[in-house]
Amino acid sequence: MKKNEKFEIIHFDSIGSTHKYLLKAVKNGEILPLVLVYADEQTDGIGSRGNSWIGEKGNLFLSFCVNLKHLPKDLPLQSISIYYACILKDILASKGSKIWLKWPNDFYIDDKKIGGVITFKSDDNIICSIGLNIVTSPKNFGKLDISIDKIKLIEEFIKKIKKNFSWKQVFSKYKIEFQKAKKFYFHFEDDIVSLNDAILNQDGSITINNKKVYSNR
């Protein structure tokens, strides 16, 4: 990504889903990358495995669109969500948060999920969406352990994205992060599988029970 390329930023007080809005607008040619959409409230958010993500007011809800040409050349397409999750996690950790990533791309504080990342490919465009509990959380979920300025966080995130870190750089940190996930489980097809015996591969996938598993979002 070139340094002089700028993101168009679109803000909503409330929206059904930043992901659905941006995906539709990009597909219809109404919006072209680079663009980022964020909202103060989300009423119909998308979570992992097709579930909804509860969008309580004041939390972070954003989606952005980049073209394949904007991605690092060594970034495996199936691990784009891991890549962007790592970048945001590093920003928050640098500010004192104990946030960590559970494979493949869920944000955690201690043993509670506080957010996650999903990605979708539309032609040569990638729509990446992030939900993060920064001020409040539903039952059985957690929230960020530091206070942040949402606008400044978005600005810093965009700056980091534009640096085009290589997958090799990002993955070297993610390998260390992965060890924290060993005591957790993940949903695979219709089963809940332990990560304890999983082997993390260089492309961001895991091998478990001799089967290679990729992030499905």
Sequence and secondary structure as in RCSB ss.txt:
>XXXX:A:sequence
MKKNEKFEIIHFDSIGSTHKYLLKAVKNGEILPLVLVYADEQTDGIGSRGNSWIGEKGNLFLSFCVNLKHLPKDL
PLQSISIYYACILKDILASKGSKIWLKWPNDFYIDDKKIGGVITFKSDDNIICSIGLNIVTSPKNFGKLDISIDK
IKLIEEFIKKIKKNFSWKQVFSKYKIEFQKAKKFYFHFEDDIVSLNDAILNQDGSITINNKKVYSNR
>XXXX:A:secstr
  TT   EEEEEEEES HHHHHHHHHHTTS  SSEEEEEEEEEEEE GGG EEEE TTSEEEEEEEEGGGS TT 
 GGGHHHHHHHHHHHHHHHTT   EEETTTEEEETTEEEEEEEEEEETTEEEEEEEE SS   TT    SS   H
HHHHHHHHHHHHT   HHHHHHHHHHHHGGGTT EEEETTEEEESTT EE TTS EEETTEEE    
